[in-house]
Amino acid sequence: MKKHKKQNKKRGFSLIELLIVVAIILIIAAIAIPNLLRSRIAANEASAVGSLRTLNTAEITYNTTYPNVGFACSLGVLGGSGSGTATSTAAGLIDANLASGVKSGYSFSFLSTGNCSGTPAPSYATYASPVTAGTTGQRYFCSDSSGVIQYGTGVISTCGTSTNPI
């Protein structure tokens, strides 16, 4: 009787099989990454619109609370000082993130000329621009004392001209 010897055959994946798996993973990544970037841009734009709504509400509250001053003309005025006491120079109506001027890939600012002249300031205009156009956001947004949030595909210099309401 012959004894059968056990053959020690190592099992594993061949190089071809591993290359096929890597190729499949790369194809899936190539499909998923652009969708992920588009989703992030959409989320940043939604956050910018929400922040402009917050700024509109803060402006109305500020104007009602400080009628002799009118509307606020800077984000710092709408933000707080950290002392817990609200004043016309640090109203504490928006969070520190938004008061810093940059939030969720967008930069926020006020129109520096025209609207905030005189006391009390009769109107305001806020602007939201992507920090890096095409990467953090596609559209530019603005809102003014009418409370209507508008958007444009390029830099907005005056809210209401060449913009579309949301």
SULSUL-V56629 format. One line per field, one symbol per residue. burial: b if it has 24 or more other ideal C-beta (glycine too) atoms within 12 Angstrom, else e. A space follows every 50 residues. Layout:
burial->???
This chain:
burial->eeeeeeeeeeeeeeeeeeeeeeeeeeeeeeeeeeeeeeeebeebbbbbbb bbbbbbebbbebbeebeebbbbbbbbbbbbeeeeeeebebbbbbeeebbe bbbbbbbbbbbeeebbeeeebebbbbbbbbeeeeebbbbbbbbbbebebb bbeeebeebeeebeee
